[in-house]
Each structure stands twice: as structure tokens, then as C-alpha cells.
Amino acid sequence: MANIKLGEVRYNAQIGAFEARVDVDRDGTTYRYPCQVAGPVDMDAGHVRASLTRHAMRMSDTGASLWSHL
């Protein structure tokens, strides 16, 4: 199971989306993903965080060629 940590979540009003850096730690190796989720500025914070996490997990499961390794 991966350990997931969200960076600071910011709202980008120009594109209407929340953005955050999401770190996924798998077996002691951290992979970092830039994630975003579209929605209104008053979107539920829990929903935003869950959506950003799902975005990172989808990116993490796409294969080693797209990983950013730290």
C-alpha cells in the first residue's frame, strides 16, 4: 500500500481548478506528481483532496516511464 502526502492545495482561478503536488511513497521510494481537479472555488475540501489523491494514484499506476523519482 502506498503512503500519500498532498502538498499545499491552491486554487487556480484562471483555469478553474485546484492544484497540488502529491507525493506517493511506494516501498521507501517517493514519486511526485503535479495534480489538478476542476471545480468551483467553494468545492468541498474533502472532495478536492480525495480527487487529487485519485489523480496521483492513476498517474502512479500508468507505468515507470512517467514516474518522477526522488
N, C-alpha and C positions, 0 to 999 in steps of 0.2 A: 504494500500500500504506500502511496506517495504522500509526503508531507507537503502541504501547500501554504505559501505565505504571500499575501497580497501587499504590494507597496501602497503608497498614497493613492487614493482614488480621487480623480479630478474629473470635472465636467467640462467638456469641450463644446461650448455653445455654438461655435462655428459649424460643427458637423452634427450637433445634437446627440452626443454620445458620451458615456462615461469611459474613462481610460485608466489603466493601471498596469504596472509591471507586476507579473505574477511569477514567483519562483516555485518550481516543483522539484522537490528533493526525492530522488529515487536511489536507494541503496548508497547513500552518502555522496552522491553527485547531484549538484544543483543545475537545473536547466531554467533559463529565464526567458519569459515570453512577454511581448507587448500585446496587451489585450484590450478590447473595447466592446461595449454593448450599447446599442442605440436605445434611446428613450428620453422622456421628458425630464427636466431638471428635478422635478418632485417625485421621481420614481422611488419606490420603496428601497431603502438602503440594503436590506437583506436580500432582496431580489437582485439588485445590482451586483453584490458580492458573489452570490451564487452563480449568476450568469458569467461573470468574469472568470470564476473558477472553472466552470464548464468549458469556456473558451480555451483556457490554458490546457485543460486535460485533453481536449480534442487535438490541439496542436502537438501536445506531448505524445500522443498515440499515432501520429502520422508517419513516424519513421525518423531514423537518426540523421538523415540528410538535412532536416530542418531544425535540428536542436542547436541552441546556443549554450555551449558548455562553459562553466566557470571553474 
